[in-house]
Amino acid sequence: MSVWTELVGQDRAVEVLSAATTSATSMTHAWLITGPPGSGRSVAARAFAAALQDPGDADGTGHQVRTALAGTHADVTVFATEKVQISITEARELVSLSQRSPSQGRWRVIIVEDADRMTERTANVLLKAIEEPPPRTVWILCAPSPMDVLVTIRSRCRLVNLRVPAPEAVADLLVRRDGVDPGLALTCARAAQSHIGMARRLATHSDARAYRDTVLAIPTTIRGVGDAVLAAQTLVEDATEQSKLATTERDAAEKAELMRTIGAEEGARIPPALRAQIRQLEEEQKRRSRRALIDLLDRAMLDLLSFYRDVLVTQLRSDVPLVNEAHAERIIAMADHSTPEQSVHRMQAVGLARTRVAAGAAPLLAMEALTIALRPQG
């Protein structure tokens, strides 16, 4: 087993990152790892951080590598946010941390996942630290594309671009790592369009597969405006319920921990001086819940996009495999009763809805506009 084992289908990236761990001429103080969602940006960043601590540990069994990969290494910090944006306060804390010398390993490594969630003001806070870091500090930023990061930041980083791995490579990882049945693993890898995290969730959670089936049934159930409005409502309600299930338990644990920290008993009156801390936590939890809802809706829209992609592929008689092979009957039926132009129009409607939701539009209104645009024409 290698430190790079879980970074599937990224041979060129592994070559570049591996060379940097052993060669001073290949190494630099700031890296930007980009690639589409699910390509393995975070996996690459963590593997690189681990390899930097002990380049000689080829099989990844040493203490330095194991703790770095497990997230317990004292000199490897992974910053990830579930909020819509990374705050200036959080950026300043990272800058302060970056000035410390490594205590155990060869490097102090700071990984910033979703660096595209930094506003210009937040990115400017990091600029000086990234431009002139201490000699043993390494920054690793992750983002979908270089254009998602402020130009002054990306110009000071070495770029490593990941590509979409083949479904077969993702399926092989699911079989090896998670013990998934090979047939199910390949089906889920194709359905997730090689998004490793989503493929794993689909393969290991039957409720996730059931929700996806519900989403893919929408195109063939809409006959008019009434059906479209009901479909949008169901989609948002289901996504809201799933987001609550994903965050409620964690929210309760965080609040209980805060109450213990400030010495307040459950149900007791909170002193005015401490109420601000409670409100701040509640606001952060609301932002996280909204982020979870947006992410779920975006995933649903990507699934719809894959459905219409398959319809268009069928209409054009293209010799490429379907993403949603299990829904081939529905896909063929829609291909027979619509035109390629209509399929393209519907794909554009999905893209517009994704933009609206990401920009802060009310989810229900955006989904209603989308499902109305998906109804049969003529």
Secondary structure by P-SEA (a helix, b strand, c coil): ccccccccccaaaaaaaaaaaccccccccbbbbbbcccccaaaaaaaaaaaaacccccccccaaaaaaaacccccbbbbbbccccccaaaaaaaaaaaaccccccccbbbbbcccccccaaaaaaaccccccccccbbbbbbccccccccaaaaaabbbbbbccccaaaaaaaaaacccccaaaaaaaaaaaccaaaaaaaaaccaaaaaaaaaaaacccccccaaaaaaaaaaaaaaaaaaaaaacaaaaaaaaaaaaaaacccccccccccaaaaaaaaaaaaaaaaaaaaaaaaaaaaaaaaaaaaaaaaaaaccccccccccaaaaaaaaaaaccaaaaaaaaaaaaaaaaaaaacccaaaaaaaaaaaacccc
